[in-house]
Amino acid sequence: MKCPICKLENSADSIKCDCGYNFQFCRMEDPAKGTAQAVNDEAEEDADQRFGQMGWIVAVLFGLMILGVVIANVFFH
C-alpha cells in the first residue's frame, strides 16, 4: 500500500508508515506531541480552490446584477 504522504510503498498489512502516517485511522501521527492530526491537505486545498472560484462567480453575478439595475434606470426611467 502506498503512503499518501511520503509515497513510500508499504506492505499490505502495515498499520503505520515510516513517516508516521497511520493507515488504519487515515491520520498522521505527530511523534513530537504524541497525538494524531488529520491529514486532509489535498482536500483543504481543493475546498479552498472551490471557495475561491465560487467567490469570483458570486462577484461577477453581483456585478452583472448592478449593471442591469443601472441600465434599467437609464432606459426605463
KANORDA-V686402 format. One record per residue. N is the residue number from 1. RES is the residue in three letters. SS is DSSP state (hx for helix, st for strand, lp for the rest). PSI is psi in whole degrees, 0 to 359 (999 if undefined). Layout:
BEGIN
n/res/ss/psi
N/RES/SS/PSI
N/RES/SS/PSI
END
This chain:
BEGIN
n/res/ss/psi
1/MET/lp/140
2/LYS/st/132
3/CYS/lp/130
4/PRO/lp/346
5/ILE/lp/300
6/CYS/lp/355
7/LYS/lp/16
8/LEU/lp/137
9/GLU/st/127
10/ASN/lp/160
11/SER/lp/157
12/ALA/lp/334
13/ASP/lp/9
14/SER/lp/139
15/ILE/lp/325
16/LYS/st/141
17/CYS/lp/162
18/ASP/lp/333
19/CYS/lp/348
20/GLY/lp/355
21/TYR/st/132
22/ASN/st/111
23/PHE/lp/328
24/GLN/lp/318
25/PHE/lp/1
26/CYS/lp/46
27/ARG/st/155
28/MET/st/125
29/GLU/st/130
30/ASP/st/101
31/PRO/lp/333
32/ALA/lp/321
33/LYS/lp/343
34/GLY/lp/20
35/THR/st/169
36/ALA/st/142
37/GLN/st/144
38/ALA/st/144
39/VAL/lp/97
40/ASN/lp/35
41/ASP/hx/314
42/GLU/hx/318
43/ALA/hx/320
44/GLU/hx/318
45/GLU/hx/318
46/ASP/hx/317
47/ALA/hx/318
48/ASP/hx/319
49/GLN/hx/316
50/ARG/hx/319
51/PHE/hx/319
52/GLY/hx/318
53/GLN/hx/319
54/MET/hx/322
55/GLY/hx/317
56/TRP/hx/319
57/ILE/hx/316
58/VAL/hx/318
59/ALA/hx/317
60/VAL/hx/315
61/LEU/hx/320
62/PHE/hx/318
63/GLY/hx/318
64/LEU/hx/324
65/MET/hx/316
66/ILE/hx/317
67/LEU/hx/319
68/GLY/hx/319
69/VAL/hx/317
70/VAL/hx/314
71/ILE/hx/319
72/ALA/hx/320
73/ASN/hx/324
74/VAL/hx/314
75/PHE/hx/336
76/PHE/hx/11
77/HIS/lp/999
END
